[in-house]
Amino acid sequence: MDINQYGFLRVAASTPKVKVADCEYNIREIQSVIKEASDKSVQILCFPELCITGYTCGDLFFQRALQMKAIESLFDIAHFMTDYSSIIVIVGLPLFHKNGLYNVAAVINSEGIKGFVAKKNIPNSKEFYEKRWFLSGDKLNDFTVELAGQEIPISSASPIFTTPFGNFAIEICEDLWMPIPPSCTSSVLGADVIFNLSASNDIVGKNNYRRNLILQQSARCVAGYVYASSGVGESSTDVVFSGADFIAENGVLLKESERFSFDNQLIISDIDLNILHHDRMVNTNYLNSKELIDEIYCHISPVSFNEIYRSFNPHPFIPTEKKADENLNEVFSIQTHGLAKRLIHTGIQKVTIGISGGLDSTLALLVTIKTFDILGLSRGNIYGITMPGFGTTDRTYNNAIELMKSAGVTIKEIPIVNAVSQHFKDIDHDINNHDITYENGQARERTQILMDYANKINGLVIGTGNLSELALGWATYNGDHMSMYGVNTSVPKTLVKSLVRWIANTQMDEKSKIILDDILDTPYSPELLPANSDGDIEQRTEDKIGPYELHDFFLYRMLRYGDEPTRIYFIAKQAFNKLYSPEIILKWLTVFYKRFFSQQFKRSCMPDGPKVGSVNLSPRGDWRMPSDAAVTVWLDQLNKIKAN
């Protein structure tokens, strides 16, 4: 497996065991970690600030013997690295240069020492008065340091280090805590990942603040952020260090170290450069200027990966358990207040809504009920219309009736069998031919009833279709495709289920909850074909178009990150490796692309509806696509996968 071809870069942060001022001991531990990281195919490895000497040397930093030993140890690491062509290492040390002592990061690969980055913002806090020992590197632009006959660039402006697989920049500890960290500039100038060599002590509550600071900076920079901090091996004269290491990506924490460990710590993750580039590309305020910046090329050889050091959420639309209450409440509130605004604006106080006993119409009804309660309107002004047809089962029919009764809405039952049968006679269609005409004729009859009844009561037709159906075109054009306001329009199928379950558990009485639980257990079906001999649902949507959890995953990766088919296939295999075989994933991914492209014409004239998340298909907002776009480029990629 070569994850580089899919846009990933393997990075690591380490807190090695150290003894203060014992450089030989320290580099042995550093070299041990380098070997371990290389064995795990790490491509860029970051160690803490001043790790070669230890951060807490105090006035020993002024001792020429320690300064010289630090440089000697740096070259020992560089010599050691000649056998490791697939990894770049970043270490910290004190460096004497032009009558001043600087706190620097050194970048090393198999070719040697590639450059130094000097700490710019020197702390003068009660715990750390670094200004006693170190100068700020803010005047070091365009300088070089001569060491052992080599001219090595040194700068505080954090040059961009370029590699065959991604670019990175460096800041050191206090730099991150400034109002405008150097990484803000570095990311705009092309750095994909920021490495921070730090020595951050621990006091009560500081770790949460530090973690949040790293997450926020990675999000602000739309970058990966790798943070390595000093550990308990430092002197405990006044403060204690915990070895707090973090790897973040655009506001998301990928990995965090075990704190207060006396062993070497190494955390590894794969940064997704593709999604960082995508988010920077779509943000047209994110300039990628090359102005006033040095670039240093660092070669690393490609490596093979036997595993990937990150997980992928197979259900990206569903909030985690920790955030479920907050996020699902927000979705529900956006839906209800969007509908409330539409009713207030139009002055309409009555609505019609088709109730099938399925999940989508159930959610739409729950949204409508909550909206009417917010506006102080009678629930009797909600006309729930159930329209049993050829495929309606007793289970869904009874659930529809009982749900409306428990909600206290006005119940209307208008069977469509006779009307549709007459329609088939009118257009000369054999009622025994259960083709697309047979199915769509029922869907359009139901929409006609909803529209005409809304006219009768001076009401608004509430749409029930969801985001997943819009993506796949799984709706009858000018049938269930159409309404006067679609409250579920940006809620994908997987989220519909989670949202209904949350509403059932948090906002409904026990009788209503029992009804909703049975609706949640009902298979997805449009119920347009007759039931089987046992009276159960014969037509199951997912048998026809594939699992919604797969399609929602494909949709999210395609729209949120702009992923290409081969990358979606690769990531889906990781996310669903215990649920679906690669062959099944490829089969339904092909169906997804074919349907997504061929069904755009339905989305081009879809009704208004509230946006609830980062992915939406409204032609007026998030997704502008011609109805005649060809799918050839995307299918060609999938065909190559099949061929291999």
C-alpha positions in Angstrom: 0.0 0.0 0.0 1.4 3.4 -1.0 -0.6 6.0 0.8 1.5 8.9 -0.7 -0.3 8.4 -4.0 -3.6 9.1 -2.2 -2.3 12.3 -0.7 -1.2 11.3 2.7 2.0 12.2 4.5 3.1 10.2 7.5 4.3 12.3 10.4 5.3 11.7 14.0 6.0 13.6 17.3 8.2 12.1 20.0 9.2 12.9 23.5 12.4 10.9 24.1 14.0 10.1 27.5 16.5 12.8 28.4 19.1 13.6 31.0 19.8 17.3 31.4 23.1 18.3 29.8 23.9 14.7 28.9 24.0 14.9 25.1 25.4 11.5 24.5 22.6 9.8 26.4 20.0 12.0 24.8 21.1 11.3 21.2 21.1 7.6 21.9 17.5 7.8 22.8 16.8 10.1 19.8 18.5 7.6 17.5 16.4 4.8 19.0 13.2 6.7 18.3 14.4 7.5 14.7 14.9 3.8 14.1 11.5 2.9 15.5 9.8 5.6 13.5 11.6 4.6 10.3 10.5 1.0 10.8 6.9 2.3 10.9 7.5 4.3 7.7 7.3 7.7 9.3 8.4 10.4 6.8 8.9 13.4 9.0 9.6 13.1 12.8 9.7 16.0 15.2 11.4 16.1 18.6 11.0 18.7 21.4 12.7 22.0 21.9 16.4 21.8 22.9 16.1 18.0 23.1 19.8 17.4 22.4 20.8 19.1 25.7 17.6 19.2 27.5 15.5 22.4 27.9 16.3 23.1 31.6 20.1 23.5 31.5 19.8 27.1 32.7 23.1 29.0 32.9 24.9 25.8 31.6 23.8 27.0 28.2 26.6 29.6 28.5 29.2 26.9 28.9 31.2 26.5 25.7 31.7 22.8 26.5 27.9 22.2 26.3 27.5 24.2 23.2 30.3 22.3 21.4 29.0 19.0 22.6 25.5 19.9 21.2 27.0 20.5 17.8 29.0 17.3 17.9 25.9 15.4 18.8 24.0 17.0 16.0 26.5 15.7 13.5 26.3 12.3 15.2 22.6 12.3 14.4 23.3 13.5 10.9 25.8 10.7 10.3 23.4 8.2 11.8 20.7 9.5 9.4 22.8 8.6 6.3 21.2 5.1 6.4 17.7 6.4 6.6 16.7 7.9 3.2 13.0 7.8 3.8 12.7 10.0 6.9 13.3 13.7 7.8 14.1 14.5 11.5 13.7 17.8 13.3 15.6 18.2 16.6 16.3 21.2 18.9 19.6 22.5 20.3 21.4 25.7 21.3 23.5 27.3 18.6 26.2 29.9 19.0 26.3 32.2 16.0 27.7 35.7 15.5 28.2 36.5 19.2 24.8 35.3 20.2 23.2 32.1 21.4 20.0 30.9 19.6 17.4 28.3 20.4 17.1 26.5 17.0 15.5 23.6 15.3 17.7 21.6 12.9 16.2 19.7 9.9 18.2 16.6 9.0 17.8 14.0 6.3 20.1 11.3 4.8 21.9 14.1 2.9 22.9 15.9 6.1 21.8 19.1 8.0 19.5 21.0 5.6 18.8 24.1 7.7 18.2 25.8 11.0 15.2 27.7 12.1 15.7 30.0 15.1 13.1 30.7 17.7 11.6 34.1 17.2 9.5 34.9 20.2 11.6 34.4 23.4 9.5 34.1 26.6 10.1 36.2 29.7 7.6 34.6 32.0 8.1 33.8 35.7 8.8 30.1 34.9 10.8 30.6 31.7 13.1 33.6 31.3 14.8 32.5 28.1 15.9 36.0 27.3 18.7 35.4 29.9 20.2 32.9 27.5 18.9 33.3 24.0 18.5 36.0 21.4 15.5 36.2 19.2 16.2 35.0 15.7 14.1 37.7 14.0 17.2 39.4 12.5 18.6 36.2 11.1 17.1 36.2 7.6 19.5 35.3 4.8 22.3 34.1 7.1 24.2 30.9 7.0 26.1 29.1 9.6 29.5 27.4 8.9 29.8 24.1 10.7 32.5 21.5 9.9 33.1 23.1 6.5 29.4 23.2 5.6 27.3 26.3 4.9 23.9 25.7 6.5 21.1 28.3 6.2 19.6 29.8 9.3 16.5 31.9 9.6 13.7 32.8 11.9 11.3 33.5 9.0 10.7 29.7 8.8 11.6 28.8 5.3 9.4 26.3 3.5 11.0 22.9 3.5 9.8 21.1 0.4 9.7 17.3 -0.1 8.3 15.1 -2.9 5.2 14.5 -0.9 4.4 17.8 0.9 5.8 21.0 2.3 6.4 21.9 5.9 7.5 24.8 8.2 8.7 25.1 11.8 7.9 27.2 14.8 9.2 26.8 18.3 7.1 26.7 21.4 6.3 30.4 22.4 5.9 31.2 18.7 2.5 29.4 18.8 1.3 31.4 21.8 1.7 34.8 20.1 -1.2 36.8 18.6 0.1 36.1 15.1 2.2 32.9 15.1 4.8 32.5 12.4 2.8 29.5 11.1 0.0 31.8 9.9 2.4 33.2 7.3 4.1 29.9 6.6 0.8 28.2 5.7 -0.2 31.0 3.4 3.1 30.7 1.7 2.7 27.0 1.0 3.4 24.9 4.2 1.1 22.0 4.4 2.3 20.9 7.9 3.6 22.9 10.8 6.0 21.3 13.2 6.4 22.8 16.7 9.3 21.9 18.9 8.2 22.8 22.4 9.0 22.8 26.1 5.7 23.4 27.7 5.4 22.7 31.4 2.3 21.5 33.1 0.1 23.1 35.6 -3.6 22.3 36.4 -5.8 23.0 33.4 -3.0 23.9 31.0 -3.2 20.8 28.9 -6.7 21.4 27.7 -5.8 25.0 26.8 -2.7 23.8 25.0 -4.7 21.2 23.1 -7.3 23.7 22.1 -4.7 26.2 21.0 -3.1 23.6 18.7 -6.5 22.6 17.2 -7.4 26.2 16.6 -4.1 27.0 14.9 -4.3 24.0 12.7 -7.8 25.1 11.7 -6.8 28.7 11.2 -3.9 27.6 8.9 -5.9 24.8 7.2 -2.8 22.7 7.9 -1.5 19.7 9.8 0.1 20.6 13.1 2.6 18.4 14.8 3.6 19.4 18.4 6.3 17.7 20.4 7.0 18.8 24.0 9.6 18.0 26.7 8.9 15.2 29.1 9.5 14.3 32.7 13.2 13.7 32.1 13.7 17.5 32.4 14.8 19.0 35.7 12.0 19.3 38.2 13.7 22.2 40.2 10.7 24.5 39.7 8.4 23.0 37.1 7.4 19.6 35.7 7.0 18.6 32.1 4.6 15.9 30.9 5.6 15.1 27.3 2.4 16.5 25.8 2.6 15.6 22.1 -0.2 16.2 19.6 -1.0 15.7 15.9 -3.9 17.8 14.5 -5.3 18.4 11.1 -7.5 21.4 10.3 -9.0 21.6 13.7 -9.3 17.8 14.3 -7.2 16.0 16.8 -5.6 12.9 15.2 -3.3 11.7 17.9 -2.3 12.6 21.4 0.5 11.1 23.6 0.4 9.5 27.0 1.6 12.1 29.4 3.9 11.7 32.4 5.7 8.7 31.0 9.3 7.8 31.7 9.5 5.8 28.5 10.2 7.2 25.0 6.9 8.5 23.5 6.1 8.3 19.8 2.8 9.2 18.2 2.2 8.7 14.5 -0.5 9.8 12.1 -1.1 10.2 8.4 -1.9 13.8 7.4 -4.4 14.1 4.6 -2.8 16.7 2.3 -5.5 16.4 -0.3 -8.2 17.7 1.9 -6.0 20.5 3.1 -5.3 21.5 -0.5 -9.0 21.2 -1.4 -10.1 23.5 1.5 -7.4 26.1 0.6 -8.4 25.9 -3.0 -12.1 26.6 -2.4 -11.3 29.5 0.0 -10.3 32.1 -2.6 -9.1 34.4 0.2 -6.3 31.9 0.9 -3.4 33.3 -1.1 -0.5 31.1 -2.1 2.1 33.7 -2.6 5.8 33.0 -3.0 6.8 36.4 -2.0 9.9 36.9 0.4 10.2 33.2 1.3 13.1 30.8 1.1 12.5 27.2 0.0 14.8 24.3 1.1 14.4 21.0 -0.7 14.6 17.9 1.5 14.6 14.6 -0.4 12.9 11.6 1.1 12.5 8.3 -0.6 9.1 6.7 -1.0 8.2 4.0 1.3 5.6 1.1 1.4 2.9 1.2 4.0 1.4 -1.9 5.5 -1.2 0.0 7.5 -2.6 3.5 7.7 -2.2 5.5 10.9 -5.5 7.2 11.1 -9.2 6.2 11.1 -12.0 7.2 8.8 -15.5 7.8 10.1 -17.8 5.6 8.1 -20.8 7.8 9.1 -19.5 11.3 8.6 -22.9 12.9 8.9 -23.7 11.4 12.2 -22.4 13.3 15.3 -20.3 11.4 17.9 -22.1 10.4 21.1 -20.4 13.2 23.0 -21.7 15.8 20.6 -25.0 14.1 19.6 -27.3 16.2 21.8 -25.9 19.5 20.8 -25.5 18.8 17.1 -28.9 17.0 16.6 -30.6 19.8 18.5 -29.0 22.3 16.1 -30.2 20.3 13.0 -33.7 20.2 14.4 -33.7 23.9 15.3 -32.4 24.9 11.8 -35.2 22.8 10.2 -37.9 24.2 12.4 -36.9 27.8 12.2 -36.4 27.7 8.5 -40.0 26.5 8.1 -41.2 29.0 10.6 -39.6 31.9 8.7 -41.3 30.6 5.5 -44.7 30.5 7.2 -44.3 33.9 8.7 -43.1 35.4 5.4 -46.0 33.9 3.4 -48.6 34.5 6.1 -49.7 30.8 5.6 -50.9 29.0 8.8 -51.8 25.6 7.3 -49.8 22.9 5.7 -50.3 19.5 4.0 -47.8 16.7 4.4 -47.9 13.2 3.0 -47.5 10.6 5.8 -46.4 7.2 4.6 -45.2 5.6 7.8 -41.6 5.9 6.6 -38.7 7.7 8.1 -38.6 10.8 5.9 -42.2 11.8 6.2 -41.9 11.0 9.9 -39.1 13.5 10.4 -40.9 16.1 8.2 -44.0 15.8 10.4 -41.9 16.1 13.6 -40.3 19.2 12.2 -43.7 20.7 11.3 -45.2 19.9 14.7 -42.3 21.6 16.5 -42.6 24.6 14.1 -46.3 25.0 14.8 -45.7 24.8 18.5 -43.0 27.5 18.3 -45.3 29.8 16.3 -48.2 29.1 18.6 -50.3 27.6 15.8 -52.8 24.8 16.3 -51.5 21.4 15.4 -54.9 20.9 13.8 -53.7 23.2 11.0 -51.3 20.4 10.0 -53.1 18.2 7.5 -51.4 14.8 7.5 -52.5 12.9 4.5 -52.0 9.2 4.2 -52.5 7.9 0.7 -52.5 4.1 0.6 -51.7 2.6 -2.8 -50.8 -0.8 -4.4 -47.7 -1.4 -2.2 -48.8 0.0 1.1 -48.4 -2.5 3.9 -50.5 -2.7 7.1 -47.4 -1.9 9.1 -46.6 1.4 7.5 -50.3 2.4 7.2 -50.9 1.7 10.9 -47.8 3.5 11.9 -48.8 6.6 9.8 -52.3 6.7 11.4 -51.1 6.1 15.0 -48.3 8.7 14.6 -50.7 11.4 13.4 -53.1 10.5 16.2 -50.5 10.8 18.9 -49.3 14.1 17.4 -52.8 15.6 17.4 -52.7 16.7 13.7 -55.7 16.6 11.3 -55.8 13.2 9.7 -56.9 12.7 6.1 -57.0 9.4 4.4 -57.2 9.5 0.6 -56.6 6.1 -1.1 -55.0 6.4 -4.6 -55.7 2.9 -6.0 -58.9 4.0 -8.0 -57.4 7.3 -9.2 -54.2 5.6 -10.4 -56.1 2.7 -12.0 -58.2 5.2 -13.9 -55.1 7.1 -14.9 -53.5 3.9 -16.3 -56.6 3.3 -18.4 -56.4 6.9 -19.6 -52.8 6.5 -20.8 -53.4 2.9 -21.9 -50.9 1.3 -19.4 -51.3 -2.3 -18.3 -51.9 -2.3 -14.6 -50.1 -5.6 -14.4 -46.9 -4.1 -15.9 -45.0 -3.0 -12.8 -42.5 -0.8 -14.6 -41.4 2.8 -14.0 -44.7 4.1 -15.2 -46.5 2.0 -12.7 -44.3 3.4 -9.9 -44.1 7.0 -10.9 -47.8 7.2 -11.6 -48.5 6.6 -7.9 -45.9 9.1 -6.8 -47.3 11.9 -9.0 -50.9 11.2 -8.0 -49.8 11.6 -4.3 -48.1 14.9 -5.1 -51.2 16.1 -7.0 -53.4 15.4 -4.0 -51.0 17.2 -1.6 -50.8 20.3 -3.9 -54.5 20.5 -4.6 -55.5 20.0 -1.0 -53.0 22.7 0.0 -54.8 25.0 -2.5 -58.1 24.0 -1.0 -57.1 25.0 2.6 -54.7 27.9 1.5 -51.8 25.9 2.8 -48.2 25.0 2.0 -47.0 21.5 0.9 -44.1 20.3 3.1 -41.5 18.2 1.2 -40.2 15.0 2.8 -37.3 14.0 0.5 -33.8 13.9 1.9 -30.3 14.8 0.7 -29.3 11.2 -0.1 -32.3 10.8 -2.4 -31.4 14.1 -4.2 -27.9 12.8 -4.7 -29.1 9.6 -6.3 -32.1 11.0 -8.0 -34.2 8.5 -6.1 -37.4 10.6 -6.4 -40.1 10.9 -9.1 -39.6 14.0 -11.1 -42.5 16.3 -10.3 -43.7 13.7 -7.9 -42.2 13.3 -4.4 -39.4 15.4 -5.9 -41.6 18.5 -5.7 -43.0 20.5 -2.8 -43.4 24.1 -1.6 -40.7 23.8 1.1 -38.4 20.8 1.7 -37.5 20.6 5.4 -35.3 17.5 4.9 -33.5 18.7 1.8 -30.0 18.8 3.3 -30.4 15.9 5.8 -28.9 12.7 4.5 -30.6 9.3 5.1 -28.2 8.2 7.8 -28.8 11.4 9.7 -32.5 11.2 9.2 -32.5 7.9 11.2 -30.2 9.4 14.0 -32.4 12.5 14.2 -35.7 10.6 14.5 -34.2 8.4 17.2 -32.9 11.4 19.1 -36.3 13.1 18.9 -38.0 9.9 20.0 -35.7 9.5 23.0 -35.7 13.2 24.1 -38.9 14.9 23.1 -41.7 12.3 22.8 -44.1 10.6 25.2 -43.8 6.8 25.6 -46.7 6.0 23.3 -45.2 8.1 20.5 -41.8 6.7 21.1 -43.0 3.1 20.6 -44.5 4.2 17.2 -41.2 5.9 16.2 -39.1 2.9 17.3 -41.1 0.7 14.9 -40.8 3.2 12.1 -37.0 3.2 12.7 -37.0 -0.6 12.3 -39.0 -0.5 9.1 -36.9 -1.2 5.9 -36.5 1.7 3.5 -39.1 1.4 0.7 -41.2 3.7 -1.5 -43.9 0.9 -1.3 -44.9 1.4 -5.0 -44.9 -2.4 -5.7 -47.4 -4.8 -4.2 -46.4 -6.5 -0.9 -45.3 -10.1 -0.8 -47.6 -13.1 0.0 -47.1 -12.4 3.8 -48.1 -8.8 3.5 -44.6 -7.5 4.1 -42.6 -5.0 2.1 -41.4 -6.5 -1.2 -39.6 -3.4 -2.6 -36.5 -2.6 -0.6 -34.7 0.5 -1.7 -31.2 -0.6 -0.7 -31.5 -3.8 -2.7 -32.0 -1.6 -5.8 -29.5 1.2 -5.3 -27.2 0.0 -2.5 -26.7 0.8 1.2 -27.4 4.4 2.1 -24.5 4.4 4.5 -22.1 3.8 1.6 -23.8 6.4 -0.6 -23.7 9.0 2.2 -20.0 8.3 2.7 -19.4 8.7 -1.1 -21.4 11.9 -1.2 -19.6 13.4 1.8 -16.1 12.6 0.4 -16.9 13.9 -3.1 -18.6 17.1 -2.1 -16.8 18.1 1.2 -13.3 17.3 0.1 -13.5 17.0 -3.7 -12.1 13.4 -3.6 -11.6 11.6 -6.8 -13.1 8.1 -7.3 -9.9 6.1 -6.6 -9.3 8.0 -3.4 -12.9 7.5 -2.2 -12.6 3.8 -3.0 -9.3 3.6 -1.0 -10.7 5.5 2.0 -14.0 3.6 1.9 -12.1 0.3 2.1 -10.5 1.5 5.3 -13.7 2.9 6.8 -15.9 -0.2 5.9 -13.3 -2.9 6.0 -15.3 -5.1 8.3 -18.7 -4.4 6.7 -18.3 -4.5 2.9 -15.8 -6.2 0.5 -13.8 -4.1 -1.9 -15.9 -5.6 -4.8 -19.2 -4.4 -3.1 -17.8 -1.0 -2.4 -16.7 -0.6 -6.0 -20.0 -1.8 -7.3 -22.1 0.8 -5.4 -19.5 3.5 -6.0 -20.0 3.0 -9.7 -23.8 3.2 -9.2 -23.4 6.4 -7.2 -21.4 8.2 -9.9 -23.8 7.1 -12.7 -26.8 8.2 -10.8 -25.3 11.4 -9.4 -24.4 12.7 -12.8 -27.5 11.5 -14.7 -30.0 12.9 -12.1 -28.7 16.5 -11.8 -31.7 17.8 -13.7 -33.9 17.0 -10.7 -31.6 19.0 -8.4 -31.5 21.9 -10.8 -35.2 22.7 -10.0 -35.5 21.5 -6.5 -37.6 23.4 -4.0 -36.2 25.7 -1.2 -35.1 24.1 2.0 -32.8 24.8 4.9 -29.1 24.0 4.9 -28.1 22.1 8.0 -24.5 20.9 7.4 -21.4 21.5 5.3 -22.7 19.3 2.4 -25.8 20.5 0.5 -27.0 20.2 -3.1 -29.1 23.3 -3.6 -28.4 24.8 -7.1 -28.8 28.2 -5.5 -26.1 27.7 -3.0 -23.6 24.9 -2.4 -23.7 22.9 -5.7 -23.7 24.4 -9.2 -23.5 21.7 -11.8 -24.9 21.5 -15.4 -27.5 18.9 -15.9 -25.6 17.7 -19.0 -22.2 17.1 -17.4 -20.6 13.8 -18.6 -19.5 11.2 -16.0 -16.7 9.8 -18.3 -13.7 11.0 -16.3 -15.0 9.6 -13.1 -16.0 6.2 -14.5 -12.7 5.8 -16.3 -11.0 5.9 -12.9 -13.3 3.2 -11.6 -12.9 1.1 -14.7 -9.1 1.1 -14.2 -9.6 -0.2 -10.6 -11.8 -3.0 -12.1 -9.1 -3.7 -14.7 -6.4 -4.1 -12.0 
